[in-house]
Amino acid sequence: MLKNILTVAIRNLLKQRFYSILNVFGLGVGLAVFMVISLYIDYQFSYDGFHEKGDRLYRIDQTFIWGDAYPTFGSTGPGVSDAIRTDIPGVEETSRVYTVGDKLVSVPSQQNAVAYEDNGVGAVDSTFLQLFTFQMIDGDSETALNEPFSVVITRSSALKYFGKVDAMGQILKIADGRTEGLFKVTGVIEDVPPNSHFSFNVLASMSSFPEVAARKATWFWSGFVTYALLKDGTNPESVREGIFDLPSKRAGKAYESITSGGKPWHLYLMPLSDIWLHSVSSPNRLGPTSNILYVYVLSAIAIMVLVLASVNYMNMATARSVSRSKEVGVRKMMGALKEHLLFQFLAESFILVIFSSALAVGLVELCIPYFNTMAGIQLSTLGLFDSGTKVMFLLIIIFSTALLAGAYPAFYMARFSPIQALRKQNKVGKGGRLLRGGLVVFQFAISITLVVLSFIVYDQITYLQNRDIGFDKSNLIIVPQVQRMDSVKRVSFREVLSNNPSVASVGMSTSVPPNIWDGDSFTTEDDPENEQPINYMNVSNNYLQTLGVEVLHGRIFEEGFQADRTSVVLNENAVTALGWNNDETVIGKKLVYWGTRFNVIGVIRDFNYWTLDSPIQPLAVFPYGAPITHQETHFLSVRLKPENNQAADVKDFLSFLTLQWDEFAPGLPFSYQFTDAMFFSAFEFEQRLGQLFSVFTGLAILIACMGLLGLASYMAEVRNKEIGIRKVLGASVSQLVVLMGKDFARLVIIAFAISVPLGWWAANVWLQNYQYRTAINWQVFIYAGLSALVLAVLTVSYQSVKTAFSNPVDVLHEE
């Protein structure tokens, strides 16, 4: 019997090739989208899952003490680690990561050794490799980082610097232009997996850096990421409660200065498994993270696309039911029970879904390279089958899809009356019409909503890119690490660039937007108790002119002002935070830092010096030579003239810049960045997501149009007698096309009405992730609705024209 059912099912599918192909393709695309998104989501949830002690590892976060940009952030002072290890009973061990910045790495034993710029150098405590699982190739994870000036390097770094993996005992010179040290390789590990929030090439022992030892007890210098390993069986809640008020007990004066204005200061536990997806409000100092909202959105798209594809099958199966009514009548007259017919039609559904699944796997294999390029990751089709759990999940999805798609058509056709079926007199009930129309409305409501969201994602990214951030970020080239030059050559290099006819101005600074992170506590002469956390930077005399910020009061640094060494320029937020009025009266007031008084000579307009979406925080700008601790790195900022911003002009200047670097800094690696690109890079993930969103939205619309084609076919068959009579009575082809098309246009309009509030709500939820948001433009909904209507009309027109041109005799002769 089973063989007969399968034979008949395959015969029926082959008999209706056009609709079978549509169904297989529609379900195949839907399943392929679901599979690809499932691979992506599985990858997102796999972050940091390879650490053997991962379930006991936590990052220590703290209140964002530098302002109100975030509620918490993922770095602490160096003293936090020891305090947690000694004060909290449930903590077994701690370890810190210290980001030391870009370094020059070379092999001193090699003749004409080439120095490589490596931004993957980090300093860690000796316990780091005991807490985290990175596969050791050579060396002992327990002792590899115990001694000063020891390093553990990755396989790729070993091959890069020594040409072989066996690098134990080799010496690396790590320098930043001013200071340098010789480090012994005491371990080699496999490359850091891509699904890790860590990203490093070289791990140096923390004891190699004297600035850490000099400030090991401080809680204010928040340049460290601290991790804690809990003891087996420890309840995380007890540790969470224990560390919450630790700053008030151990931070001393730093705690008093931070909380004097009423701001809280607490510590928090962030599970290692949550860092990648759940730390949007607590940024990761070690690099970018993702957002669980993106996973939810893509999950919803995967489910919706699969449901849309299943709805297509339902519509097209019922659309063809009239043509199969005789088959149902004959089977029932021959004694077939309703259960037999149900099984027959469900078998067809399952066979079709099996073919669709095979097509889906092929589509995934074909499209995964393009998806990887858009998403910036590396996924493989084999990831769908690399565990029994995944295979079982996939089988459940396939089975559920077959059941969802095939159940209603099977029940619908199995209930046909045999007499009416043989005479093709099965009436289309109002409930059936409403259901099928409702399914099309559902498809297009979802599709229009997705189109709206695609527009909103694009609009938001465009808004952030074009928003006024307080200075002109275009035509501004950054040359990092110029401190590696001899000081005399550095001055000459700057002068040569300034004399280039394409250059408007050149300035130098210890940091540049969007990466001005240095900060400390400041007070004022008139209110010593009012300590405020303020970010700061050191600049050359003409840096602020080069940046192009607006001066609101007073002046900025100028050549020839010797007194400027103890002067400071503040932004508006800093003036407000210090309790001063933002007017001319602030000029001449004294900002105090560790006993040194700085004369306020100017106030500049607030500008974004973090990401495009970060709220602006207080900023103090000091001149070079000011008695204040600053980074040893230096950046050269080159502003091109507006008339020299064409691609050819910029290319010529970059060639000139490269030649000058090679002349003044021979042997040193050269790099440059455009300021606007530095800002935009923070939204690379959103840009990639927007591209994926557009692709999936397009596929959802394609599937919805296929469903509309199925319903158009169904309605044509149901109304073929009416069409024949109208044609005999003189109706024109255009009148018949309009007659058939207006019902579908009405369905799309209803879908549009439903999608407006749905899209508005979804857009608002999306935009809540951003500090600065674009307005939701009503035109977006009009564009989305019109696009859907045009596509629907084009889809229906094919079947409408075909039916309108049919010979009425072929239909009416049965009467």
C-alpha positions as a printed Julia matrix, in Angstrom:
815×3 Matrix{Float64}:
   0.0    0.0     0.0
   2.8    2.38    0.9
   4.44   1.73   -2.44
   1.2    2.55   -4.23
   0.76   5.75   -2.25
   4.29   6.88   -3.05
   3.9    5.95   -6.74
   0.64   7.89   -7.04
   2.11  10.84   -5.12
   5.12  11.08   -7.41
   2.88  10.67  -10.48
   0.65  13.54   -9.34
   3.65  15.78   -8.65
   5.06  15.07  -12.12
   1.65  15.6   -13.72
   1.52  19.13  -12.29
   5.12  20.02  -13.06
   4.72  23.79  -13.04
   3.11  23.93   -9.63
   5.38  21.24   -8.25
   8.42  23.23   -9.34
   6.96  26.38   -7.77
   6.3   24.53   -4.52
   9.7   22.86   -4.43
  11.45  26.13   -5.21
   9.4   28.14   -2.71
   9.87  25.67    0.12
  13.5   25.15   -0.89
  14.23  28.87   -0.64
  12.39  29.1     2.66
  14.27  26.15    4.12
  17.58  27.46    2.76
  17.04  30.83    4.45
  16.15  29.04    7.67
  19.26  26.84    7.44
  21.64  29.74    6.74
  20.25  31.84    9.57
  20.37  28.8    11.87
  24.07  28.37   11.03
  24.66  32.06   11.76
  22.76  32.01   15.07
  24.51  28.82   16.17
  27.83  30.52   15.44
  26.84  33.58   17.47
  25.91  31.45   20.48
  29.14  29.45   20.18
  31.31  32.42   21.22
  33.73  31.53   24.02
  32.11  28.11   24.34
  35.42  26.27   23.87
  36.86  27.18   27.3
  36.78  24.13   29.59
  36.07  26.25   32.67
  33.73  28.6    30.84
  30.75  27.9    33.07
  32.74  29.25   36.06
  34.37  32.22   34.34
  33.08  35.77   34.7
  34.24  39.19   33.65
  34.22  41.87   36.34
  32.31  44.92   35.15
  31.88  48.19   36.98
  29.71  51.28   36.93
  30.71  53.57   34.08
  32.43  56.14   36.28
  33.49  58.46   33.44
  30.06  59.87   32.72
  26.7   58.56   31.58
  27.54  57.04   28.18
  26.82  53.52   29.45
  25.44  52.07   32.68
  28.49  49.8    33.11
  31.66  48.93   31.23
  33.92  45.93   30.95
  37.18  47.2    32.41
  38.46  47.99   35.89
  41.5   49.31   37.72
  44.5   47.02   38.31
  43.75  46.77   42.05
  40.37  45.09   41.56
  41.85  41.68   40.8
  43.73  41.25   44.08
  40.81  42.61   46.11
  38.36  40.11   44.65
  40.73  37.18   45.04
  41.45  37.95   48.7
  38.07  39.3    49.86
  35.54  37.04   48.11
  35.5   33.42   49.39
  33.85  31.95   46.28
  36.59  33.14   43.91
  39.27  30.58   43.09
  41.52  32.7    40.86
  41.59  35.95   38.87
  43.45  37.2    35.83
  43.77  40.52   34.04
  44.27  41.6    30.44
  46.02  44.91   29.75
  45.79  46.38   26.25
  49.23  47.83   25.54
  48.41  49.26   22.1
  50.13  48.81   18.76
  53.72  47.59   19.01
  56.67  47.12   16.68
  57.7   43.49   16.77
  60.92  42.18   15.23
  63.46  39.37   15.58
  66.81  40.9    16.66
  68.81  37.8    15.68
  67.86  38.18   12.02
  70.01  40.27    9.73
  68.18  43.32    8.39
  65.31  42.4    10.65
  61.97  43.79    9.52
  59.82  45.4    12.22
  56.14  44.5    11.95
  53.37  46.62   13.37
  51.3   44.3    15.52
  48.05  45.44   17.15
  47.53  42.02   18.66
  49.98  42.37   21.57
  48.45  42.1    25.03
  49.74  41.81   28.57
  48.19  39.2    30.85
  48.71  37.81   34.33
  50.54  34.52   34.71
  47.22  32.81   35.54
  45.59  33.68   32.22
  46.32  30.4    30.43
  45.18  28.48   33.5
  41.75  30.09   33.38
  41.2   30.1    29.62
  41.57  27.14   27.26
  43.9   27.84   24.36
  45.51  24.76   22.88
  49.23  24.69   23.74
  51.56  23.51   21.0
  54.72  24.08   23.04
  55.27  25.2    26.6
  53.47  24.82   29.93
  50.32  26.87   30.51
  51.0   26.81   34.27
  54.4   28.5    34.06
  54.76  30.06   30.59
  54.04  33.61   31.77
  55.54  33.51   35.26
  58.69  35.46   34.45
  59.08  39.07   33.27
  59.79  39.52   29.55
  58.28  36.19   28.55
  55.75  35.82   25.76
  53.36  33.21   24.43
  52.69  33.55   20.7
  50.18  32.02   18.32
  50.99  29.55   15.55
  50.53  32.28   12.9
  52.88  34.63   14.76
  55.52  31.9    15.06
  55.38  31.31   11.31
  55.38  35.05   10.63
  58.4   35.92   12.79
  60.46  32.71   12.7
  59.21  30.82    9.67
  58.38  27.78   11.81
  56.08  26.73   14.63
  58.96  25.54   16.83
  59.84  28.94   18.31
  60.53  28.02   21.95
  63.4   30.03   23.42
  63.52  32.5    20.51
  63.76  36.24   21.24
  61.35  38.92   20.07
  61.97  42.65   20.35
  58.78  44.52   21.21
  58.94  48.31   21.01
  56.66  51.33   20.68
  59.18  53.81   19.35
  60.44  55.11   22.69
  60.78  52.03   24.85
  61.63  48.5    23.9
  62.29  45.14   25.47
  63.58  41.71   24.55
  61.03  38.97   25.21
  61.7   35.24   25.31
  59.17  32.9    23.7
  58.04  30.52   26.45
  54.99  29.08   24.74
  53.24  28.61   21.41
  49.48  28.17   21.14
  47.07  27.54   18.32
  45.52  30.65   16.76
  42.67  32.15   18.75
  39.38  30.74   17.38
  37.31  33.3    15.48
  34.36  32.75   17.83
  36.16  34.34   20.77
  35.87  37.83   22.23
  39.66  37.69   22.63
  41.82  38.67   19.68
  45.59  38.52   20.15
  48.79  37.34   18.48
  51.28  37.83   21.31
  50.69  37.5    25.06
  53.34  39.14   27.21
  53.72  38.63   30.94
  52.12  41.46   32.91
  55.24  41.85   35.06
  57.11  43.1    31.97
  55.39  46.49   32.13
  56.62  48.8    34.91
  53.65  51.18   34.62
  51.41  48.36   35.84
  53.52  47.63   38.9
  53.73  51.36   39.69
  49.94  51.65   39.87
  48.95  48.13   40.85
  46.76  49.23   43.76
  44.79  51.93   41.99
  41.1   51.52   41.2
  40.82  54.64   39.08
  43.04  53.73   36.15
  40.51  51.58   34.32
  42.74  50.09   31.66
  42.36  46.42   32.63
  39.85  43.69   31.88
  39.53  41.5    34.95
  38.24  37.92   34.98
  37.33  35.71   37.92
  37.16  31.92   38.11
  34.62  30.79   40.71
  35.21  27.72   42.83
  33.33  24.55   41.98
  29.85  24.61   43.47
  29.91  28.34   44.23
  26.62  30.15   43.76
  27.33  33.11   41.45
  24.75  35.18   43.34
  26.84  35.05   46.5
  29.86  36.35   44.59
  27.72  38.96   42.86
  26.54  40.24   46.23
  30.06  40.13   47.64
  31.66  42.27   44.94
  28.8   44.73   44.53
  29.97  47.19   47.2
  33.67  46.32   47.04
  34.68  49.77   45.7
  33.34  51.43   48.84
  35.54  49.14   50.96
  38.72  49.02   48.91
  38.88  51.97   46.49
  39.67  54.56   49.18
  39.81  58.18   48.05
  38.97  57.22   44.49
  35.58  55.98   45.71
  34.95  59.21   47.59
  35.8   61.35   44.57
  33.59  59.36   42.19
  30.57  59.14   44.49
  30.8   62.66   45.94
  28.31  63.91   43.37
  25.86  61.11   44.07
  27.05  58.77   41.31
  27.12  55.1    42.41
  30.14  52.85   41.95
  29.62  49.11   42.02
  31.1   45.92   40.58
  29.14  43.34   38.61
  29.56  39.8    37.26
  29.28  39.27   33.51
  29.22  35.54   32.58
  31.82  34.7    29.95
  29.1   33.21   27.74
  27.18  36.52   27.79
  30.01  38.85   26.78
  29.55  38.5    23.02
  25.78  38.96   22.83
  24.75  40.64   26.08
  27.27  43.41   26.73
  25.87  46.21   24.56
  25.31  48.3    27.69
  28.68  47.24   29.1
  31.23  47.64   26.28
  34.07  45.2    25.83
  37.42  47.0    25.94
  39.07  44.17   24.01
  37.09  44.68   20.84
  33.62  44.81   19.31
  30.75  42.61   20.4
  27.4   41.72   18.9
  23.86  42.28   20.14
  21.28  39.69   21.14
  18.66  41.87   19.42
  20.23  41.03   16.05
  19.88  37.33   16.85
  16.22  37.81   17.76
  15.55  39.75   14.56
  17.24  37.17   12.34
  15.48  34.34   14.19
  12.14  36.03   13.53
  13.04  36.43    9.85
  14.01  32.74    9.58
  10.72  31.62   11.11
   8.64  34.07    9.08
  10.27  33.12    5.77
   9.72  29.43    6.48
   6.08  30.07    7.43
   5.62  32.17    4.29
   6.96  29.29    2.19
   4.62  26.84    3.94
   1.67  29.16    3.39
   2.59  29.21   -0.3
   2.27  25.47   -0.49
  -1.08  25.6     1.26
  -2.4   28.22   -1.15
  -1.13  26.51   -4.27
  -2.28  23.07   -3.12
  -5.81  24.33   -2.52
  -5.6   26.27   -5.79
  -5.1   22.98   -7.63
  -7.72  21.13   -5.58
 -10.49  21.79   -8.12
  -8.48  20.08  -10.86
  -8.11  17.03   -8.58
 -11.75  16.82   -7.54
 -12.49  14.04  -10.05
  -9.59  12.01   -8.66
 -11.01  12.41   -5.14
 -14.52  11.45   -6.36
 -13.3    8.33   -8.14
 -11.24   7.22   -5.14
 -14.18   7.67   -2.79
 -16.55   5.83   -5.15
 -14.01   2.98   -5.21
 -14.15   2.77   -1.44
 -11.25   4.96   -0.34
 -11.73   6.2     3.18
 -11.07   9.78    4.26
  -8.03   8.56    6.22
  -6.55   6.98    3.08
  -6.93  10.24    1.18
  -5.39  12.2     4.04
  -2.42   9.89    4.02
  -2.14  10.2     0.23
  -2.08  13.99    0.23
   0.25  14.18    3.23
   2.59  11.76    1.46
   2.71  14.17   -1.48
   3.53  16.96    0.94
   6.33  14.98    2.56
   7.83  13.95   -0.79
   7.75  17.53   -1.97
   9.37  18.76    1.25
  12.09  16.12    0.94
  12.91  17.39   -2.57
  12.75  20.95   -1.22
  15.13  20.05    1.59
  17.63  18.6    -0.88
  17.33  21.77   -2.95
  17.75  23.87    0.2
  21.0   22.14    1.12
  22.25  22.71   -2.42
  21.26  26.38   -2.26
  23.03  26.75    1.08
  26.2   25.21   -0.33
  25.96  27.46   -3.38
  25.24  30.68   -1.49
  27.23  30.26    1.73
  30.42  31.86    0.28
  28.44  35.01   -0.58
  26.79  34.98    2.83
  30.19  34.65    4.5
  31.45  37.66    2.55
  28.48  39.78    3.58
  28.52  38.63    7.21
  32.31  38.73    7.57
  32.5   35.21    9.04
  33.29  31.69    7.87
  30.44  29.2     7.95
  30.17  25.82    6.26
  27.18  23.76    5.14
  28.68  20.87    7.1
  27.8   22.84   10.24
  24.21  21.73    9.72
  25.21  18.11   10.3
  28.22  18.18   12.65
  26.28  16.91   15.67
  23.39  14.56   16.32
  21.46  17.37   17.99
  21.67  19.56   14.89
  20.62  16.72   12.59
  17.65  15.96   14.85
  16.7   19.65   14.93
  16.85  19.81   11.15
  14.7   16.68   10.79
  12.12  18.13   13.19
  11.99  21.35   11.17
  11.58  19.43    7.91
   8.86  17.21    9.41
   7.07  20.2    10.92
   7.23  22.07    7.63
   5.74  19.14    5.75
   2.98  18.83    8.35
   2.29  22.59    8.46
   2.23  22.93    4.7
   0.35  19.74    3.9
  -2.21  19.35    6.68
  -4.8   21.92    5.58
  -4.78  21.0     1.85
  -5.02  17.31    2.8
  -8.03  17.84    5.09
  -9.59  20.23    2.58
  -9.46  17.82   -0.36
 -10.27  14.69    1.66
 -13.65  16.1     2.68
 -14.91  16.56   -0.91
 -18.31  14.98   -1.6
 -17.8   12.22   -4.21
 -20.8   13.2    -6.36
 -19.95  16.9    -6.33
 -16.28  16.08   -6.88
 -17.07  14.03  -10.0
 -19.15  16.91  -11.36
 -16.63  19.59  -10.2
 -19.39  21.16   -8.11
 -17.43  21.62   -4.9
 -18.36  25.03   -3.61
 -15.79  27.37   -2.26
 -16.98  28.28    1.2
 -16.73  31.74    2.63
 -14.48  30.41    5.38
 -12.08  28.94    2.82
 -11.96  32.17    0.87
 -11.3   34.16    4.02
  -8.56  31.77    5.11
  -6.73  31.88    1.81
  -7.12  35.61    1.52
  -5.97  35.96    5.11
  -2.85  33.93    4.37
  -1.95  36.25    1.49
  -2.6   39.26    3.73
  -0.34  37.69    6.34
   2.4   37.11    3.77
   2.35  40.64    2.45
   1.95  42.25    5.86
   5.13  40.5     6.98
   6.91  41.29    3.72
   6.0   44.99    3.84
   7.1   45.16    7.48
  10.46  43.66    6.52
  10.82  46.18    3.71
  10.09  49.0     6.17
  12.72  47.67    8.57
  15.26  47.42    5.76
  14.66  51.08    4.95
  14.93  52.04    8.64
  18.23  50.17    9.09
  19.63  51.93    6.02
  18.27  55.31    7.12
  19.74  54.94   10.61
  23.21  54.08    9.35
  23.05  56.93    6.81
  21.86  59.32    9.53
  24.76  58.42   11.8
  27.26  58.75    8.97
  25.98  62.18    7.97
  25.12  63.59   11.4
  26.94  66.73   12.52
  29.44  65.49   15.13
  31.04  68.83   15.91
  33.84  68.77   13.33
  34.38  67.83    9.71
  35.48  64.17    9.66
  36.0   64.1     5.9
  39.33  64.88    4.21
  41.15  64.19    7.47
  43.97  61.64    7.25
  45.49  60.1    10.39
  49.06  58.81   10.5
  49.51  56.79   13.71
  52.63  55.95   15.71
  54.73  58.96   14.61
  56.5   58.8    17.99
  58.6   56.07   16.42
  60.47  58.77   14.51
  63.36  60.69   15.99
  61.95  63.93   17.49
  63.93  66.13   15.09
  62.79  64.11   12.08
  59.24  64.21   13.38
  59.26  68.03   13.26
  60.76  68.01    9.76
  58.24  65.42    8.57
  55.41  67.58    9.83
  56.82  70.68    8.1
  57.23  68.86    4.78
  53.6   67.76    4.9
  52.44  71.25    5.86
  54.16  72.69    2.78
  52.37  70.35    0.4
  49.91  72.4    -1.74
  47.11  69.88   -1.09
  47.34  70.28    2.69
  45.32  72.83    4.66
  46.91  72.12    8.06
  48.73  69.46   10.09
  48.41  68.76   13.81
  49.66  66.22   16.31
  47.98  64.62   19.32
  48.28  61.75   21.76
  44.93  60.33   20.62
  42.33  61.06   17.96
  38.57  60.71   17.57
  36.89  58.28   17.88
  39.45  56.79   20.3
  40.11  59.37   23.0
  40.03  57.15   26.07
  42.55  58.61   28.52
  40.83  59.97   31.6
  41.39  60.9    35.22
  39.88  62.8    38.12
  40.04  66.61   38.13
  39.0   69.29   40.59
  38.77  73.08   40.49
  40.53  75.76   42.49
  37.25  77.24   43.72
  35.73  73.86   44.68
  38.43  71.3    45.59
  35.84  68.75   46.76
  34.14  68.6    43.4
  36.15  65.83   41.73
  34.99  64.98   38.22
  36.12  62.23   35.83
  37.23  63.9    32.6
  38.79  62.47   29.47
  41.83  64.3    28.16
  44.37  64.49   25.36
  47.59  66.38   24.58
  47.84  68.27   21.32
  50.14  70.46   19.27
  49.36  74.15   18.93
  47.44  73.82   15.69
  45.73  70.48   16.26
  42.33  71.93   17.19
  42.44  74.13   14.08
  43.23  71.04   12.0
  40.33  69.17   13.59
  38.08  72.11   12.83
  36.21  72.41   16.15
  34.28  75.57   16.94
  35.7   77.9    19.62
  32.86  79.24   21.77
  34.76  81.31   24.31
  38.37  82.46   24.68
  41.01  81.0    22.42
  42.85  77.77   21.66
  46.58  77.05   21.73
  48.76  79.24   19.56
  52.4   79.41   18.55
  54.53  81.66   20.75
  52.43  81.4    23.93
  54.9   79.94   26.45
  52.29  80.18   29.2
  50.11  77.69   27.32
  52.15  74.89   28.9
  49.91  75.19   31.96
  46.73  76.03   30.06
  43.74  73.92   29.18
  40.85  74.05   26.72
  37.56  72.44   27.83
  34.53  71.24   25.95
  31.02  72.32   26.97
  30.33  69.11   28.88
  33.45  69.54   31.0
  32.48  73.11   31.89
  29.03  71.93   32.96
  30.39  68.96   34.93
  32.72  71.25   36.89
  29.81  73.47   37.89
  30.79  76.52   35.84
  28.66  78.68   33.59
  29.22  78.12   29.9
  30.09  81.74   29.1
  33.05  84.13   29.11
  33.3   83.98   32.9
  34.9   80.53   32.68
  38.02  81.99   31.05
  40.78  82.32   33.64
  39.35  79.73   36.04
  41.69  77.02   37.32
  41.42  73.29   36.66
  43.44  71.25   39.18
  45.16  67.93   38.51
  47.35  66.36   41.21
  48.18  69.79   42.65
  48.96  71.45   39.32
  46.72  74.36   38.33
  45.81  74.77   34.68
  44.46  78.05   33.38
  41.28  77.7    31.32
  41.93  79.7    28.13
  39.08  78.5    25.95
  35.86  76.53   25.56
  35.15  74.51   22.42
  31.89  73.11   21.14
  31.12  69.53   22.13
  32.14  67.02   19.48
  31.94  63.23   19.27
  35.3   61.8    20.23
  33.98  58.28   20.79
  31.7   56.44   18.36
  29.06  58.21   16.3
  26.38  56.88   18.63
  28.07  57.57   21.97
  26.9   60.51   24.07
  29.51  63.25   24.36
  31.5   63.21   27.6
  33.62  65.9    29.35
  36.96  66.53   27.63
  40.04  68.53   28.61
  42.62  69.39   25.95
  46.19  70.08   27.11
  49.19  71.21   25.08
  52.24  69.02   24.57
  54.63  69.53   27.47
  51.84  69.98   30.03
  52.65  68.29   33.37
  50.04  65.56   32.95
  50.37  61.82   32.35
  49.65  60.96   28.75
  50.08  58.16   26.26
  53.43  57.63   24.57
  51.68  57.3    21.23
  51.36  60.21   18.82
  49.1   60.72   15.84
  49.6   63.11   12.96
  46.36  64.55   11.57
  46.49  65.96    8.04
  43.61  68.09    6.78
  43.37  68.24    2.98
  42.07  71.34    1.28
  38.42  71.06    0.11
  39.46  71.56   -3.5
  41.82  68.58   -3.25
  39.32  65.97   -2.1
  38.86  64.25   -5.44
  39.95  60.61   -5.62
  42.88  61.38   -7.92
  44.1   64.21   -5.67
  43.87  62.05   -2.57
  45.69  59.2    -4.32
  48.52  61.54   -5.34
  48.85  62.88   -1.81
  48.92  59.4    -0.3
  51.76  58.49   -2.66
  53.6   61.61   -1.52
  52.88  60.77    2.13
  54.25  57.23    1.71
  57.45  58.49    0.07
  58.03  61.02    2.86
  57.51  58.38    5.54
  60.03  56.09    3.89
  62.49  58.99    3.85
  62.04  60.11    7.44
  61.31  56.69    9.0
  63.12  54.08    6.89
  62.43  50.52    7.96
  59.4   51.43   10.06
  55.97  50.15    8.99
  53.69  52.81    7.58
  49.92  53.04    7.83
  47.22  55.67    7.59
  43.51  55.94    8.2
  40.72  58.27    7.18
  38.82  59.7    10.13
  35.41  59.12    8.57
  36.31  55.48    7.93
  37.41  55.11   11.57
  33.99  56.32   12.7
  32.12  54.18   10.19
  34.03  51.04   11.15
  32.19  51.03   14.48
  29.02  50.3    12.5
  30.48  47.68   10.2
  28.39  45.0    11.89
  25.18  47.0    11.4
  26.1   47.62    7.77
  26.65  43.91    7.2
  23.41  43.11    8.99
  21.58  45.64    6.84
  22.83  43.88    3.7
  21.69  40.49    5.02
  18.38  42.01    6.04
  17.82  43.3     2.51
  18.63  39.92    0.95
  16.31  38.0     3.29
  13.58  40.62    2.78
  13.89  40.19   -0.98
  13.54  36.44   -0.65
  10.49  36.87    1.6
   8.86  39.1    -1.03
   9.69  36.55   -3.74
   8.02  33.82   -1.71
   5.0   36.03   -1.04
   4.63  36.73   -4.77
   4.77  33.02   -5.48
   1.99  32.54   -2.97
  -0.03  35.23   -4.7
   0.51  33.44   -8.0
  -0.89  30.3    -6.39
  -3.99  32.1    -5.15
  -4.45  33.8    -8.54
  -4.4   30.37  -10.17
  -6.93  29.1    -7.65
  -9.29  32.05   -8.18
  -8.99  31.7   -11.94
 -10.12  28.09  -11.74
 -12.95  28.89   -9.36
 -14.2   31.82  -11.47
 -13.53  30.36  -14.92
 -17.26  29.85  -15.58
 -18.02  33.44  -14.54
 -15.21  34.7   -16.77
 -16.53  32.68  -19.67
 -20.05  34.09  -19.29
 -18.76  37.66  -18.99
 -16.65  37.18  -22.11
 -19.63  35.84  -24.05
 -21.61  38.89  -22.91
 -18.93  41.19  -24.34
 -16.48  41.93  -21.55
 -13.07  43.06  -22.83
  -9.75  41.55  -21.8
  -8.79  44.68  -19.87
 -12.09  44.64  -17.96
 -11.57  41.01  -17.03
  -7.98  41.64  -15.91
  -9.15  44.53  -13.69
 -11.99  42.39  -12.36
  -9.62  39.64  -11.3
  -6.84  41.94  -10.12
  -8.84  44.24   -7.86
  -9.44  41.5    -5.28
  -5.71  40.92   -4.94
  -5.01  44.64   -4.79
  -7.53  44.83   -1.95
  -5.64  42.1    -0.1
  -2.34  43.99   -0.47
  -3.96  47.2     0.76
  -5.28  45.38    3.82
  -1.79  43.94    4.36
  -0.35  47.45    4.11
  -2.81  48.72    6.73
  -1.73  45.95    9.1
   1.97  46.47    8.39
   1.94  50.19    9.28
   1.51  49.81   13.07
   3.54  46.59   13.02
   6.4   48.25   11.12
   6.23  51.36   13.3
   6.54  49.26   16.44
   9.4   47.15   15.03
  11.26  50.26   13.83
  10.97  51.86   17.27
  12.29  48.73   18.95
  15.27  48.73   16.57
  16.02  52.42   17.03
  16.01  52.13   20.83
  19.5   50.67   20.49
  20.89  54.01   19.38
  21.64  57.15   21.33
  21.1   59.31   18.24
  18.19  58.15   16.08
  16.76  59.0    12.73
  13.12  59.99   12.55
  10.71  57.37   11.23
   9.65  58.86    7.91
   6.1   58.13    6.76
   7.43  57.97    3.19
   9.17  54.72    4.08
   5.77  53.07    4.54
   4.46  54.53    1.28
   7.49  53.22   -0.64
   7.16  49.78    0.95
   3.41  49.61    0.28
   3.71  50.78   -3.33
   6.54  48.31   -3.96
   4.4   45.47   -2.66
   1.39  46.6    -4.7
   3.4   46.86   -7.93
   4.94  43.43   -7.42
   1.53  41.95   -6.62
  -0.03  43.46   -9.75
   2.78  42.17  -11.94
   2.48  38.72  -10.37
  -1.29  38.5   -10.78
  -1.25  39.99  -14.29
   0.3   36.83  -15.73
  -2.54  34.58  -14.61
  -5.21  37.24  -15.2
  -4.19  37.84  -18.82
  -3.9   34.12  -19.45
  -7.42  33.53  -18.12
  -8.89  36.54  -19.92
  -7.59  35.28  -23.27
  -8.93  31.74  -22.74
 -11.75  30.41  -24.96
 -15.08  30.57  -23.04
 -16.34  27.53  -24.99
 -13.77  25.33  -23.21
 -15.41  26.2   -19.9
 -19.11  26.49  -20.75
 -19.46  23.27  -22.78
 -19.67  21.3   -19.51
 -22.98  23.02  -18.81
